[in-house]
C-alpha cells in the first residue's frame, strides 16, 4: 500500500499541487539558517535546520515506522529525508535568494538528513547557490513555503546567521513583516481565488522572515 504520507503528510509540508492552499499554516517548524561565505568572498552554501511540531511529527512517525516499534531507525529516517528532498525540488527547497534584486536558484542538496528527538522530527540539509554570489551589493536570504501551508518560523534573529570572515563588511538586517500590515497593504490581491490557487503565486514571501545583507560594492 502506498504511504498515505505522500497524500496527506507530505502534501502538508510541501504544499503539493494536489493539496489545496489555505490562508494560514497547518504545519509548523522552528528553523535555523546559516549563510556561509567562503575564502573567495562568495556565498558557498546555506545550512538549514527545521524542527517540526509534535502533531505533524507524530503523523510522520506513524507513516514511516515500518516495523511498528514506535521509533524511527536509520533506514526509516533516511526514507523520510529522501522523500522530502525529492518533493521539495518543485519548490526550490523553500530557499529564496536575491542578489541586487536578481533571483538566484539553488542546486539539489547533496546533504539531507532527518532525525527524531523529543517527539519532534528534525530535518538538516545544505543547499548551494546555482551560480557564485559575490559578497557585494544587497543580498537577501529567506526560507518559506510559497503557499503558506507550512510555517517556517525563526523565533529569534540569532537563528539567522552569517558564517565566515567575508561578512564583516556587510550590514545585516532581519526583516519580520507584520502580517496585519501585509494584509492591509495587499487587500486588492489577497482574494479568495488567490488563496485557493497553490500554483504560480508565491504569496508566502509577503509574510516571510528574511536576512538582508548590505555589502557595498
C-alpha positions in Angstrom: 0.0 0.0 0.0 1.3 3.4 -0.9 2.1 5.5 2.2 -0.7 7.9 2.9 2.2 10.3 3.8 2.5 11.1 0.1 -1.1 12.1 0.0 -1.6 13.9 3.4 1.6 14.4 5.4 3.9 15.3 2.5 1.2 17.4 0.9 1.1 19.4 4.2 4.8 20.0 4.4 5.4 20.6 0.8 2.1 22.0 -0.4 1.9 19.6 -3.3 -0.3 20.8 -6.2 -2.9 18.2 -5.3 -3.4 19.8 -1.9 -5.5 23.0 -1.7 -3.7 26.1 -0.4 -5.0 27.8 2.7 -4.7 31.3 4.1 -3.0 30.1 7.3 -0.4 27.3 8.1 -1.3 23.8 9.2 2.3 22.6 9.8 4.8 24.4 12.0 8.6 24.3 12.1 11.2 26.2 14.1 14.1 27.0 11.9 17.8 28.0 11.8 19.7 29.2 8.8 23.4 29.7 8.4 24.6 31.5 5.3 28.3 30.6 4.7 30.9 32.7 2.9 34.0 31.0 1.5 37.6 32.3 1.3 36.9 33.6 -2.2 34.3 36.0 -0.8 31.3 34.3 -2.4 28.3 32.6 -0.8 29.2 28.9 -0.7 26.2 27.2 1.0 23.1 27.6 3.2 22.7 25.3 6.1 19.2 24.6 7.3 17.7 23.0 10.4 14.0 22.6 10.8 12.3 21.2 13.9 8.6 20.3 13.3 5.7 20.5 15.7 4.7 17.3 17.7 1.4 16.8 15.9 3.0 16.7 12.4 6.0 14.7 13.7 3.7 12.0 15.2 2.0 11.6 11.8 5.4 11.1 10.2 6.3 8.5 12.8 3.1 6.6 12.1 3.7 6.7 8.4 7.3 5.7 8.3 7.6 3.3 11.3 7.7 0.2 9.1 8.4 -2.3 11.8 5.8 -0.9 14.3 8.3 -0.4 17.2 7.2 3.3 17.7 10.5 4.7 16.8 12.4 5.5 13.6 15.6 3.7 12.8 18.3 4.8 10.4 16.7 3.4 7.3 13.3 4.9 8.2 14.9 8.3 8.8 16.7 8.1 5.5 13.5 7.2 3.8 11.9 10.4 5.2 14.9 12.5 4.2 14.9 11.2 0.7 11.1 11.7 0.3 11.3 15.3 1.5 14.4 16.1 -0.6 12.7 14.8 -3.8 9.5 16.6 -3.3 11.0 19.9 -2.2 12.7 20.2 -5.6 9.5 21.7 -7.1 9.6 24.5 -4.5 13.2 25.4 -4.7 13.8 23.6 -1.3 11.9 26.5 0.3 15.1 28.6 -0.2 14.9 32.1 -1.7 17.9 34.2 -2.5 18.2 37.5 -4.3 21.4 39.4 -5.2 20.8 43.1 -6.0 17.3 42.2 -7.0 18.1 39.1 -9.1 16.7 35.8 -8.1 19.4 33.1 -7.5 18.3 29.4 -7.6 19.9 26.6 -5.6 21.1 23.2 -6.6 19.7 19.9 -5.3 21.0 19.3 -1.8 23.7 16.6 -1.6 23.4 16.6 2.2 19.9 15.9 3.5 19.3 14.1 6.8 16.4 13.6 9.3 16.3 12.8 13.0 13.6 12.3 15.6 14.2 13.7 19.1 11.9 14.6 22.0 8.9 13.6 19.8 9.8 16.0 17.1 11.0 15.5 13.5 14.2 17.3 12.7 15.5 17.9 9.2 19.1 19.0 8.3 20.1 20.0 4.8 22.6 22.1 2.9 21.9 23.9 -0.4 24.4 25.6 -2.6 23.7 28.5 -5.0 23.3 27.6 -8.7 26.0 30.2 -9.5 28.5 32.1 -7.5 27.2 35.0 -5.4 29.8 37.7 -4.6 29.6 39.4 -1.3 28.7 42.7 -2.7 25.5 44.8 -3.2 22.3 43.9 -1.5 21.8 40.2 -0.7 18.7 38.6 0.7 18.1 35.1 2.1 14.8 33.6 3.2 13.2 30.2 3.9 9.5 29.9 3.5 6.7 27.8 2.0 5.3 29.7 -1.1 1.8 28.6 -0.3 1.9 29.3 3.5 0.7 25.8 4.3 3.9 25.3 6.3 5.1 27.9 8.8 8.9 28.2 8.8 9.5 30.2 12.0 12.7 31.9 13.0 12.0 32.5 16.7 15.0 34.7 17.2 17.0 37.0 15.0 20.0 34.9 16.1 18.6 31.9 14.2 19.7 33.6 11.0 23.5 33.6 11.0 26.3 34.6 8.7 29.3 32.3 8.8 32.7 33.4 7.5 35.0 36.4 7.8 33.8 37.9 4.5 30.6 39.1 6.1 32.4 41.6 8.3 32.0 44.3 5.8 28.3 43.7 5.4 25.5 45.3 7.5 22.8 42.8 8.5 19.1 43.3 8.9 16.5 40.7 9.9 13.1 41.6 8.2 10.0 40.5 10.1 6.9 41.6 8.1 3.8 42.5 10.2 1.1 40.1 9.0 -1.7 42.7 9.6 0.2 45.3 7.7 0.9 42.9 4.8 -2.8 42.0 4.5 -3.8 45.7 4.7 -1.3 46.7 2.0 -2.3 43.9 -0.3 -6.0 43.6 0.1 -6.6 44.1 -3.6 -4.7 40.9 -4.5 -5.5 38.7 -1.5 -8.8 37.4 -2.8 -10.4 34.0 -2.2 -9.3 32.9 -5.6 -5.8 34.0 -4.9 -5.6 31.9 -1.7 -7.1 28.9 -3.3 -4.5 28.7 -6.1 -1.5 26.8 -4.9 0.5 27.2 -8.1 2.1 30.1 -9.8 1.8 32.6 -6.9 4.3 33.0 -4.1 2.4 34.9 -1.6 4.4 33.3 1.2 7.2 35.8 0.5 4.9 38.6 1.7 4.9 37.2 5.2 8.3 35.5 5.3 11.2 36.4 7.7 14.4 37.1 5.8 18.0 38.1 6.3 19.1 41.1 4.3 22.9 41.9 4.0 24.1 45.2 2.6 27.7 44.6 1.5 28.6 47.7 -0.6 30.5 47.4 -3.9 
